[in-house]
Amino acid sequence: MNARPSRWNGVALLVALTLLWEAAGRAGWVHRLFFPPVSRILQSFVTLVASGEVLPHVGVSLWRAGLGYLLAALAGIGLGIAMGYWRQAYEAAEVVIELGRALPPPAIIPVAIVFLGIGDMMKVFVIFFACAFPILVNTTDGVRAVDPVLLRTARTFGLGEAAIIRKVMVPAAAPYIMTGLRVALAIALILTVISEMVGATSGIGYFILDSQRSFRIPQMYAGMLVLALLGYLLNRAFLLADTRLLAWYRRGAESA
Amino acid sequence: MRARIPWLGLAVLFAAFLAWEAVSRGFAGLGDYVPPPSRMLGMLGQILVSGELLFHAQATLARFAGAYALAAVVAVSAGVAFGSSRVLYSFVEPLVELLRPMPSPATIPIAILFLGIGNEMKIAVTAYACTWPILLNTLDGVRGVDRVLRQTAATFGVGPWRTLFQVVIPAASPQIVTGLRVSLAIALILVTTSEMVVADDGLGFFILDLQRSFRIPEMYAAILALAVLGYLLNQAFLTIDGWVMAWHRLGTRKEVV
């Protein structure tokens, strides 16, 4: 309980599991075709990356996820500030948003296909739709939670509406906004994969499902490894940005 | 607690429906893609009466319930075990860090390989996805239990099992509930997704199938039904949460006052 246990425990277990997998795969304990040894999966991974076969899929997925996420961030933060700041705006939009939020986002895919076909814009729209809600709701909460004393102080010093929003509101709500953005990041990846599985001819989600359907099983596992790495790196990048942007906030919280 | 009726919000929703109705009737070609709400509601009544909607909703709900219950039991137990012992957790930490960032729908192809395209596959995928938020929240909750509470229990000679069920789990329950709430939404996403990828029943299949057979008004009606289902599940969760966690709200409120 007192001393922090060694990190090597986990690494050891991971190595043991990998060896067990390798043995099970070679011996065919689970299923010779469906459960290839780790070495074959890694080999497939290296081949895919070296031949450049998987990179276009990753690129296209990143482009869809990035655009949908960016649009959701713009709309979610913008609307969220409006709804947090003006009570009337909140009350007007409340019911529509509650209804939209209750809908599991994959259900919007067929609608998006009707309007946008099965191209990039369909996926971007689906990602946008799914990501917008957590960002919007968190931003609204954040703005509503801003200490009224801050606002009154700003008004006393004669700051205009726009300056108050920019210099007081947004920084004070930033921790909430970042929470919404972090939740939305995971959702963006999930919806990218889903929309690519339902209707697509490119992207990492399509690549994985297509590998399974054409029984290129090691390649399917390698595709999942690519996706896990992608998720890990995006998460790391977000945490890095978060630490930089909110360093002032953490410092304040520590000294308080 | 929720006595306020959001009149303005309802008015806006109603106005939006009226505008939609007008636009959709006004432009001839548009009606095929965006049928007027009145037709959508008519279709909702029709698929409700024909029994189609209930048939698919029932399949979805059964999968949802099975997967959610499975995830809750497994993840809360694992979370309590790993949260109570740092040594135990140190063994699985890299594994958790490796698996967690992978978007959960990516497990669908593997699940198809091993479990086929039936209910087991959908339940496994959904349960896998729901496990993470519950597990991580339970873990945090158990770790955050005030030491004094445990020590007090020990001083009074309370055994380890009673301490677990009467001290640790209640103290961690607000966070466990948070994890369960997050998973509720995730469960619906994964159930409908797995039904879209491969199924012959369930609301996810139904909606996609309606679109593919170009029964567009029915598609909208089914989507509306799914939104209502999501809303009702969430409300049910909040109601149960209100009953079960009433003691916690009461306690924290007193502290504030």
Interface residues (C-beta under 8 A of the other chain):
Chain A: M1 R4 P5 S6 R7 N9 G10 V11 A12 L13 L14 L17 H31 F34 Q88 E91 A92 A93 E94 V95 V96 E98 L99 G100 A102 L103 P104 P105 P106 A107 I108 I109 P110 V111 I113 V114 F115 A186 L189 I190 T192 V193 I194 M197 V198 G205 I208 L209 S211 Q212 I217 M220 Y221 G223 M224 L227 A228 G231 Y232 L234 N235
Chain B: P6 L8 G9 L10 V12 L13 A16 Y33 R86 V87 S90 F91 V92 E93 P94 L95 E97 L98 L99 P101 M102 P103 S104 P105 A106 T107 I108 P109 I110 I112 L113 F114 A185 L188 I189 V191 T192 T193 M196 V197 L203 G204 I207 L208 L210 Q211 I216 M219 Y220 I223 L226 A227 V228 G230 Y231 N234
